[in-house]
Amino acid sequence: MASGSDRNPIIIGGLPSQVPDFDPEETQEWLDSLDAAIDERGRERARYLMLRLIERAREKRVAVPEMRSTDYVNTIPTKSEPFFPGNEEIERRILNATRWNAAVMVSRAQRPGIGVGGHIATFASSASLYDVGFNHFFRGKDEGDGGDQVFFQGHASPGIYARAFLLDRLSEQHLDAFRQEKSRAPYGLSSYPHPRLMPDFWEFPTVSMGLGPIGAIYQARMNRYMHAREIADTSKSHVWAFLGDGEMDEPESLGQLTIAAREGLDNLTFVVNCNLQRLDGPVRGNGKVIQELESVFRGAGWNVIKLIWDRSWDPLLAQDRDGILVNRMNTTPDGQFQTYATESGAYIRDHFFGDDQRLRAMVDGMTDDQILHLGRGGHDHKKIYAAFKAAVEHKGQPTVILAKTVKGWTLGPNFEGRNATHQMKKLTVADLKGFRDRLHLPISDQQLESGLPPYYHPGRDSEEIQYMHDRRTSLGGYVPTRVVRAKPLSLPDDKAYATVKKGTGQQSIATTMAFVRLLKDLMRDKELGRRFVLIAPDEYRTFGMDSFFPSAKIYNPLGQQYESVDRELLLAYKESPTGQMLHDGISEAGCTASLIAAGSAYATHGEPLIPVYVFYSMFGFQRTGDQFWQMSDQLARGFVLGATAGRTTLTGEGLQHADGHSQLLASTNPGCVAYDPAYAYEIAHIVQDGLRRMYGPDSEDVFYYLTVYNEPIQHPAEPEDVDVEGIVKGVHRISSGTAGSTPAQILASGVAVPWALEAQKILAQEWNVKADVWSATSWNELRREAVEVERHNLLHPEEDQRIPYVTRKLSGAEGPFIAVSDWMRSVPDQIARWVPGTYQSLGADGFGFADTRGAARRFFHIDAQSIVLGVLTELAKEGKVDRSALKQAIDRYQLLDVAAADPGAAGGDA
């Protein structure tokens, strides 16, 4: 890790607008020298001298204004390129075989009766970038550590499979089962990097686009965090992210660049495959995306390496004394460069070199074919090696390599640089023959003309294959590989949960604070405590977690180099290089990326971490739902807390803060186990079960989502006959009706449980209704189990038919059943099919708004009096209550008047 002196200073540029000139004569001498250089040698020479002075100033650590963009040439000059340690001829043959197999695999996947598609052109453009990485840089896991973490560009997956085939990690059966994961099991290959689908191969899911870049940033940061806290030695691990230039338009791709620069993550390298094309056309047809990205990354504090031209341009650039060639490179838009990739050498001579005699003279001695093969730097192994080596050796900053390539490179004129190349999946016989010839592969015309094109393997004992194995052995094993070395954690016994299970007596606290109290007790455990990773988006105080500041402290690799304004307070803001809390600022996307990196550390580095991510529930699944899907794909584990949950509890915040649907969104994620607890003792049992399932001997690849509230209530002590199974499975009875003669059942979750208990009293005292109250801790889990039961029954009609848990649990209760929550009705409606009786739900459907809690609940008709009306309505339908009672209830409780409701408890942000 770079020391503070190696990093950018706080101010990295700026002109001396208010700095006095203490020596005007010396200043004038410098200015006169510049004028003379311009007059005698020209502007280009003066510009060169200025750039060299800036370069020398930086070497001497003199602060000068940052250059946001440099000339459209390679950053590393030819004279500074290091020796290339590989055998370029063997590597070329390896790459040719890989290119062929990747393209043939996708083309064969389009065979009649299959037609599952695939992508050829992305890997074709980036193949050389990967090959240099595989042969010389990517560290494996055989040394017992986490190796390097490589985020592969999703659409390039065929090339990664093709290389694995050459190394005998995959067979022809695997390649022919590309995108046929179930029908060709166990040989099926996932379309993109999906760890959940291929848990021994892929480590990081990188499609959807944009999630790879932000994931890589926070993975590099998590590596530093784990090292600083002495949980794992990650000092040798380097994070590589292979990205597309079109992908950089995703907000997640660029949105968190500054944190990587701020924390000096020189263990991180972005490799942007700048083939100048999106999925449908040019990225910046009228502009220059490499120049644009250079400005963005430089401005964010990154080290930028441009890799634009291959070695064939070196002699021409060496002749360019007056800068005319560089100027043409600078001013030619990307759309035109894309056209040059599809045209002839004569066309390039006429249109790129032809309208300036000085340019034309540079290529007079070159044939049209030589001009045609003036190539791009992203296809040149020596240039790529120089860029990669410079990146891993750079200290104090993350590095981005902007590598210019041609989309569809080597696939032939029907593919290379074409706007439609991303969607093209099948090569014709003519395409295959041309492709074969270009790659110099020993495949006959007859093989290409008779049936499916063959895969190519030079032989297990061939020079090429032995070279590949030797390179991977020297680098510590095969990549990509996902290995789980982590051992189950020693989990605390029931004593750790005892305090929370006692309840709060006469004290009222919100369920958020109940969870925080439990977390404090768990973090006192010597083994488990240090593995908790606390994460919040600038809201620790809102959630009552500022009490962790003095002890756990906030992680900052630079420590706290200032006096905190609240340093005299007991709960002062405290930063530390070994801090346990991650404070990612106002960035839910950044926090979720930290959550994923921490939650998969058990596999990445063999050391389990227990992330606890707390956020405004409205800004979780709704805002970063794609990342939660990524979390499931990456098999990450941990606890996610949707705090300030519910549509009516956050009284003053209004529409965009009022979450009434995140539980429904959570139900769509198969890896998410979601709960809506009402009481502290329920939280204790849910967390205890979560730790067992995620970190115990038979660990599962799930994560837990708990919605907790900011409304203070009195929490009862755990009853002696507590129904632990019911709490964990999703429903348990908390209060049996003791008065009244007409039975009914009320199912409530979360903050709605106190309303249901109040309704129970009113029903008994005023309407002779004996209602039982049930706490539905998880509507989602009840439905999930019931669906699985029905699936089993569907496929096993000859066996005794199973009964869903919710049906069995409620079978002895006499209905009707009324469900109520602070969620939209779709949440409790999930179980309607399996409830053994008449079922009706009440919910907060519609937009939230700012008002008192009582007014909001009366508006949505989910308060205690509305529950009473709901129960009476269902009883009237069954003829157990006279319908006149309904109008009486509406009038008695003024249910049509929002202002008539008791405002309810105020405050309670935590």
N, C-alpha and C positions, 0 to 999 in steps of 0.2 A: 504494500500500500504506500502511495506517495506521501511524503511528509508535507507539512504545511508550506514549507519554503519552495516546494516544487510546483505548487498550484498557482492558479491565476490569482493576482491580487484582487482586492475588492473593486478597485477601479482599473479597468483594463484598457482604457483609451480616453480620448478627449483632447481637444486643442487648448492651448494655454491662453484662453480668452481673458482671464483676469490675473495672470501671473506677470509681475513686473519684469521688464528687461533690464538686468543689472549690468549688461555689457553691450550696449547698442552697436559699438564698433565691431565687435566680434560677430554679432548677428549679421551685420551688413556684409562682412567678408564672406560668410556662408551663402548669403543670398546672391552676392556677386559671382561666386563660384558656380552656382546653379545657372545663373543667367549666361555665363560664359560657356558652360557645357551645352546649353540649348543652342546658343548662337553658332558655336564651332562644330558640334557633332550632331545636332539635331534633337528633336523631341524624344525619339525612341531611345537614343543613347542616354539622355538625361533621365528618362523614365527608368531605364535599367539601373542607373546609378542610385536613384532614389530607392528602388526596391531592395538593392543590396545594402544600403544604409539602414533601412528598416529591419532587414534580416539580421544585420550585425547588432543593431540596438536591442533586438529581442534576445540575441545570444548573451548580451551583457546585462540583461534584465533591466533595460531602460523602458519605461512605459511609453508606448507610442500608440497612436490610433489604430484600431483593428482594420484590416482590409477585409471587407465583406465578400469580395469576389476577386479572383485572380484570372489570368489569361486562360484560355480554353486549351491548355496543354497539361501534360503530366506534372504533378507536383514534384515527383522525384526525378531529378535530371539523370540522363543516361550515365554520366560520369560517376554518379553516386550510387548506382545500382549495385547491390552486393553480389557475390559469387552465387550462382545457382547450384545447389548441392545435388540435385537429382539428375537422372538420366533422361534427358528430354525426349529422346527417340522412343524409349520404352514407355514413358508416360503418354506420349502421343498415341501409341498403339493401344494402350489401356483405355485411353479416353475414347478412341474410335470405337472400340468394342462396347463401351458403356453407352455411347450415343446411339449406336445401332440397336442395342437391346431395349433401351428405353423407348425408342420410337416404334420398334416392332411390337413391343408389349401392348402399347396403346392401340396400334393398328389392328392387332389380333383381337383385342377386346371389342372391336367393331365387327367381328365376324357375324355372319347370319345367325339369327336366333339369340344373340347376346346383346350387342349394340349398347354397351354400358358407358362408352365414351372414355374420356381421359384427355390429358393435355400434353402436347409434344413440345411446343415452341418455347415455353419458359425455360425448361431444362436445357434445350438446345442452345439458348443464349448464355446460360450461366454455368455450363458444364465445366469449363476450364477453371472457373472460380472454385467450384467444389473440389475438383481434382487436385489442385494445389493444396487446398486445405486438408484433404484426406491424406495426401502423400507426405505432408511436411508440418502440419500445425495441429490438427484436432487431436487432443489427448483423450485416450480411452480410460477405462476404470480399472484396469487390471492391477494397478499399483495399490488398490484398496481405498483410494479416495474417490471423489466425484468426477475426476477428469475435467474435460471442458464441457460446457453446456452449449449445444449448437441448435439454434432455432432455424430449421430449414424452411425455405420458402415453400408454401403448401403446394403450389402448382408444379413444383419441380420434383415431386415425390417419385415419378417413374424413373428418374435418373438415379435416385438413391436405391431403389429396388434393383435396378440394373447392375449397379456396382456390387450390391450384396449377393447377387446371383453369381457374378464372377468369383467372389470369395467363398462360394459354396455355403453361404448363409441362407440362401433361398434356392429353390429348385425351379425347373421349368414348370412344374405343376403350380408352384406359387405364382409365377409370372402370368400363366394362363388363367389364374383365378383372380386377377386384378379386378377390383370392384365387384366381386362375387363372393361376399364375405360369408353368406349363409349357404347358398346353393353349392359352393365348392369347398365348404369347410372340411378339414381344418386348414386348407391351403389358402383361403381367401385373404387378399391383401386390401387394406382400406384405401380409399381414394386419395386421402390426404394424411398428414401426420396425425394419427388419433391414438394416443396411448391407451385409452379404454378399450379400443378394438384390437390393438396389438401391443399388449402391456410389456412384452419382453424386447420390443424393438424401438418404438417411438418414445421419446421423453416429453416433448412439448407440442401441443396442438397449435398450429399457426394459421389455420383458416377457421374463422373469419379473418380477412385481411385487416391489418392494423393492430391486432392483438399480439402478434409476434414482437413488434418493436417495443411496445410498453412492457410486455412480459419479460423481454431480455433486459431492459433497464433495471427493473425491480429484482430480477434474478441476480444480476451483478451486485446490486445493493445488498440483497439478502446474503450473498456470499461474504461480503465484507462484515455484515452484521454478525453472522455466525462466527466468523474468525475473531472479531473484536470481543465477543462474549465467551470465547474459548469453548464453543460447542463443537466446532469442527475446524480442521485446518484446511482452509480453502485458498491458501496462498498461491497454489499452482493453477487454480482453475481460471480459465478464461472463457468469457461468454461471447459467442458469435451469433449475430442475427443476419440472416440472408433475406433481403427484402427487395421488392420491386419499386421502380420509380413511380409508377402509378399508385402503388400502395401507400406512398408517402402523403397522398392527399387525405387519407383517413385521419381524423382528429387525434386518435390514439397514437398514431405513428410519430407525431411531432410534439404532442401536447406536453410531454414530460421530459423533454431534452435537458432542461435546465437542472433538474435534480441530479442527473448523471454528471454534469459539469461541476455543479456546486459541491458534490461529494468526491470529486476527483476520481471517478470510476475508470481508471486506466486498465481495468480488467475486462473492459467491454469494447467490442468492435462491431459496428454496423457495416455490412457490405451491401450496398445498394446496386442492384443489377439494373443499370440505366440503359435498357434497350429502346428507350424513347417511346414505348407503346403501352397503352392501357389495354383493356380487354377488347375494345372496339376500334381504337384509332390512336393517334399520337397523344402523348401526355401533354406536351406543350408545343403544338404544331408551329405556332408563331413565336415561340420563345425558346429558352434553353433551360431545361429542367436541371441539368447539372450545375449551372451557374446559380440558379435559384436556390437549390438545396445547399450549395456551398455557403451562400449568404446566410441562410437560416441556421445551419449548424455552426458556422463561425460566430454568428451573433449569439448563439446559445452557449458558447464557450467550449465547443468541441475542436479537436484536432481534425483537420480535413485533408484527406489525400485524394487527389484526382488522378484517375487511371483512365486516360482517354484514348491514347494512340499506341499502337503496337510498334515493334522495333523497325518496321519498314519505313516509318516516317522519320526516323532519327536522321538519316542523311539529308533529307529535305529541310528539316528544322535547323540543321547545322549550317545550311546555306543562307538562312533567312536573316541576313544582317540588318535589313531595314524594317523588319517586322511585318512585311506584307502578307506572308503566309499566316502568321499568327492572327493578324487582323481579319483575314478571310475566315479563319476558324472561329474567331470571336463573333463575327457578324452573321454567320450562316445559321438560320433557324433549324430547330430539330426536325420540323416537317420536311425540310429539304435534305437533311442528312438521311432521313428514312428513305426518301426517294433515291438517293445515291446508292443505298444498299440494294436496290432492286434494278438498277440500270447497268449499262455496259461501261467498260473503261473509256470508250470514246465519248460517251455522254458526260462522264465525270471530267474528262479532259476539257471538253467544250464549256461546261457550265460551272465547274468549280475553279479550274485553272485558266480557262480560256479568255476571259474578258480583260485580263491584265497581262501585258507582255512579260513582266518580270516573273509572274507566277507560271506562265506558259513555258518560259525558258527553263524553269526548274525541272520540268518533266519531259523536256524535248528528247532526252536520251532514254526514256522509258517507253516500253510497249503498252498498248491498251490493256493487255492482260496484267502487266505489272501494276498499272494504275488501279485496275479493278481490285487487286489484292492488297492495296494499302489498307491495313486492317485496324481494328479497334482494340484498345488495351485490355479489355476484359477477356480476350481470347489468347493472350500471350502469356505463357507460363512464367517466363523470366520476369516480366513486368509485374505480374500478379504476385509472385514470390517476394519481390522487392517491396510491394505495398503492404503485404501481410506482415512481413518481418518488421517493417517500420512501425506498423500499428502495435504489435505486441511489445515492442521495445520502447514505445513512447510512454513517458511518465507524466502523471499529474492531470491528464485529461482522457476522456473517452475519445475514440477515433471513429470516424466514418470514412469508408472507402467508396468513392463514387466511380464505379467501373462502367465504362461505355461498352455496350455489346450490340449485337444484331439479334432481334427476336427471330427464332427459327434458324439460327446459324447452322450451316452445312446441310440443311434439309432440302435444299434445291430451290430453284427460282419460283416455284409455286407456293413456297412457304416463307422464305426469307423476307422479313420486313413488310409483309403484306398486312393490311389492316385486319383481315379476317383470320390471320394465322392462329389466334388463340382458340378459335372454335374448330379449327381443322384437326381431324382426329385420325384420318386414314390416308395412307400413301398408296398411290396407284403403282402398278408394276413399273411404269416408266420412272416414277419418283424413286422407287426402291433401287432401281438399277443405277440411277444417277447418284443416289445417296451412297450406295455400296462403292461405286467407283471413287467417289470423293474420299471415302474412308479407307480405301485400299484393302478391302476385306475379301478373303478367299471364298466367296459365295457365288455359285454358278447361276447363269440365266435360268437354267432349268429349275433350280430350287425356288427361284422367285416366280416362275410362271406356273408352277404346279402347286396349287393350294396356298396355304398360309405361309408367309415368309418365315424362314427359320431364325431361331436365336443363334448367336455366335459365341462360342467359348473357345479360346485358343488352347485349352488343355490344362489340366491341373498341374502338370509338371512343366508348363511352358515358362519361359523367362518372364513374361508379363505377370503371370499369376504369382510366381514366387516373389517378384518384386513387390507386388501389392501386399502380400502377407508379411514380408520383411519390414515394409514401411509401417504397417499397423502394429507389428510387434514392438518396433522401436518406439512407437508413440503410445504404447500402453493398452492396446486392445482395439476392438472394432467399434465403430461409430456409424450409425446410432445404436445404442444399446441401453435398455432400461434395466437396472438391477436394484432389487430391494434387499438391502443388507440389515435394515433396522430390526432390532429385537423389541418384543413387546415391553411396554413400560410397566414398572411396578406401581400400581394404582393405589391411592389412599383408601383406607377402610371407611366404614360408616361414620367414624368419629369426626372426620373432616366435614361432614354434612350436618352434624348434630345441631350446631348453633342456629342455622337457618331453619331447620325443621321445627324448632321451638316456637316459631311464630314471632309476632311483634307485640303481643299483649295489647295495651291501649295505644301504642304508638302506630301512626299511619305512615307507611312508606309505599312508594311505587314499586312495581315489579322490577323496574330497571335497577333500583337501589338494592332490591333483594338479591338480584344476580351479582351486583358488585360486591356485596357482603360475602356471598359464597366464593367469589373469585379470590377475595383477599385470603380466605381460609385455605383455599387450594394452593395458592402461591406460597404459603408458608411451608408446604411440603418440600423437604430437602431435595428429593429427586425430581419431582414433578414441577415444582415451582419455577425453576430456572428455564423450563422449556416453554412456558407461556410467552406468547408474543402479542402484546396489546397493540391494537391498530384502531385509529379513529381519524376522521377527516376534520380536524380543527374543532372538535366538539367534546373533548374530554370533560370539560367543566359542566357542559350541559347535561352529560350523562352521569354526573357525580363521581367521575373517575379521577378528579384532580387530587384525590387523596393518595394516589399512587405516585405522584410526582416526586416527593422526597425520597421514597425508597426505591421504586423501580427505575425512575428517571427516564428522560426522553433521549433516545439514541441520536447522537450527532457525532460523526467521526472527528470533528474539530473540537468537541467539548463545548464549554460555555465561556467564550472569550469576552464577556461583558458582565457588568453587574446587573442582575435582574431587578426590575423596578419593584417587584414584590418580594425581594429577598428576605425581608424581615418577617414575612408571614409564615405560618406553619405549613401551608400548602403552596409554597413558592414554586414557580416554574423552574425546573432544574434539568439541564442538558448534560449528557455525559457520553464519552466515546464507548462506554460499555452499557449504555442505557438499554432498558428492556422494552420501552414503549416506542412505537413507530408513529411519528406525527407527520403525516404526508401533506399537510396543508389542506386547502379546500379542493380536494380532488378525490371524488369517490372512485374514479377509474384507477388512480394511483394506489389508493388503499386496497382495492380489490386485487390489483396486481401483486401487492405485498402479501395479501392473504394467500394467493395461489402459490407464490414462491415459498412462503413459510409452510403452507399446508402440504406441500410435496417434498419437503426437505428429507423426509424419511426415505424417499427413493433417490433423490438427487445426490444427497450426501450421506445417506445411511444414518441420519440422526433425526429422530422425530421432534418436531416442534408443534406446539398447540396454539395456533393463532386464534385470537378472540377479536373479531372485527365488529365494532359497534358504530351504528350510523342511524340517522333519521330514516325510518323504515320506508318513507316515500322515495328516498333516493338510493335504494338498494336494487332490488330486482327490476324496478321500472327503468332506472337509469343505467345500470351496468349489467343487465340480464345476460348479455352476450358473454361477458366475462365469467359469470356464474356457470354458464354452460361450459366455457373453457375450463373452469375449475373442476367440473365433473369429468370432463374428458381427460384432464391431467391427473385424475385420481387423487386430488388433493383432499385433505381432511381438516377439520377445525370447526369452530363455533362462529356463527354469524348472528348478530343481535340486531333485529329491527327495532330500535328504540323509538320512543314517542309514537308508538303504533296506534292504529285506529283512526276512524274518520271523524270522531267527535271529541277526542281527548285533548288535542293540541289546540286549545280554545282560541287563541288570538292569531294564529298563523294563517289560516285560510286555505284556499283551494289547493295550491301546489304543495302544501305540507300535509294535507289530510289523506293519510293512507288507509284506504278501505279495500285494497285488492292485492297487496303483496303476497298474502297467503295463497291466493289463487294463482298468481304468477309462480310462486315457489312450487306449487303442485305440478307444474309442467316440467320440472327438472327431475329426472329419474334418480339423480344422485343426491337429492336434497331431502333430508328428514326434517319436516317442519312441525313446530308446536306453537300453541297459543295458550300458555299457562296462565292461571289466575292467581295462584298462591306460591309463596316461597318454598314450601315443602314439595310442591309439584316440580318447581325448577330444580331443586336438589336432586330428585330422582331422575329427571330427564338428563341433567348434566352427567350424573353418575353413569347412567346407561350409555350416554354418548361417548364418554371416555372409554368405557368397556368395549363398545363396538368399534371405535376408531383406533384405539391404542392398546387394546388387550391382546390376549394370545391368538384369538381368531379374528384379527382386525378386518374391517370392511372398508371399502373405498366409497365412503359417503361423507357428507358434511351436514351439520345440524344448523337449522335456522329457527331461532326463537324470537317471537314478537313480544316485546315487553313495553310497558306503558309508563307515562309520567304522571298518572293520577294516584295520589296517595290513598291507600286503604289499610285497614287493619287485617293482618294476616293471621289466621288461626294456627294453632299448633297442629302438627301432624297427628291425626287420630290414631288411637291404638290399633284399630283394625284397618289401617290404611291399605287401599287397594293399589299396590305398586304395579301390578300387571295392567290394571285399567289405565293408570296414569301413562304408562309407557306405550300401551297400544292405542290409546286415544280417547277413552271415556270412562269415568267412574262416578258413582253416586256420592254426592257430598252432603245431601240433606234429604231425609225422608219426611214427607208430609205427616204432621201429627194431629191436624184438626181438619174438619170438613168431611163430607161423605162422597163427593163426586171426584173420582181420580183423574189426574192429568200428569203429564211429564214435561218438564222444561229442561232443555239442553242449552247450555250457555258456555261460551269460551272467553278467556282473557278477562278484560275489564267489564264484560257483561255479566259475570257471575254475581257480583253484588246486586245488580238490578234484578236478576232472576230470584235471588233470595228475598229481596224486598217484595217482589210480585207474589212470591209464595205466601208471605204473611198476609198481604192484602186479600188474596184469593181465599184464604182460610177464614179470615175475620169478617169479610164483607160478602162473600159469594158462596160459602159452604163448599169450596173446592179444595181437595186434598192433593196438592201438587208435590211431586218429588223433583229435586233439582240435581242435575248432572253437570259435571264439569267436562266439557269436550276439549281435552287438551290438544287433540290433533284431528281435525276433520280430514286432513289430507291422508294421514296414515290409516285411518279407518277405511277410507275409500280405496287406498292402494291395496290393502289386505283383501278387501272384498272383491276387487277386480281380479286379483290373483286366484282367489278361490273359484270364481266363475270360470276363469280360464282353465283351471285344473278340471273342473266338472265337465266343461265342454269337451275336453280331450280324453276324459276317462269316464265315459258313461257307464261302463260296466262295474265301476267301483261305487262304494257308498258315497253319496253326494255330500260334500263338505258344506258347512254353514259359516258364513262370514262372522267375524268376531262381533261386530256391532249388532247383528241380528241376535246372536246368542246372548249378548250382554243385556239387551233390552227386552228379551223375550218374556220375562216375567213381569214386566211393567205394563200397567194398563193405561192406554192412551186416552186422548190424543197426545201427540208429541209436538211441542212447539220449540223451535230452535231460534236462538237469538245471539247476535254478536255485534261487534263494532265494525264488521266487514260487510261487503255487499252480499246479498242473499246467495249468490252463486257459490260462496265458500261453504256454508252449511248445507246447501242443496246437494253437495257432492255425495252425501250418504242417503239421500231420500229413498233411493231404490231399495235399500236393504233395511230400512226401519220397519219393524213389525207392527204397523198400525198407521192411522191417519197422521200425516206429517205436514207441517207448515213452518215456514221460516220467516223471520223478521230480520231486516238488514238495512245498512246505510248505503243504499243505491243512489248514485248521482254524484255530483261534485260536492266537495266539502266547502265550508265557508267559515268565516270568523264570527264567533258568538260565544255565549256561555255554553258550558257543557250541557246544562239542562235544556236550553233552547234548541241546541243542535239535535239532541236525542229525541226531544218532542217532535221536531221537524221530520226526522226520519222514522218516528214511531217505533223506537227501540228502547225507550225508558221503561221503568217498572210498570207504570200505569198502562202503557201501550202493550206490554207483555200480558197484563191482565186481560185487556181487550182481546188480544190474540187467542188466549186460552179459552175465553168465553165464546168467541166466534166459532172455534172448532168444536166445542161442546154443543153449541146450538145446532151445528150441522148434523151432529149425531143424535139430536133430540134430547140431550141430557140437561139443557138449559133453555129456558124460554128466550126467544129472540128479542123480546122487549128489553132484556137485560143489556143488550149491546148498546142501544141508544142511551140507556141509563148510565152506563159506564162512560160513554163519550161525553155526556153532559156533566157527570159528577167530577170527572178528572180534567174537564176542559181540554180534551185532546185535540180540538181543532184550533186552539189558541196557543201558539208557540210561546208567547210572552207569559202565559200562565204557569209555565213549568218552573219548578224550583231550580235556580241557577246552578246548584251543585257546588262541589268543591272547586276552588280557584287555585291557580298556580301549580307548582309541582313540576318544574321543568325536567327534573331528573326522575 
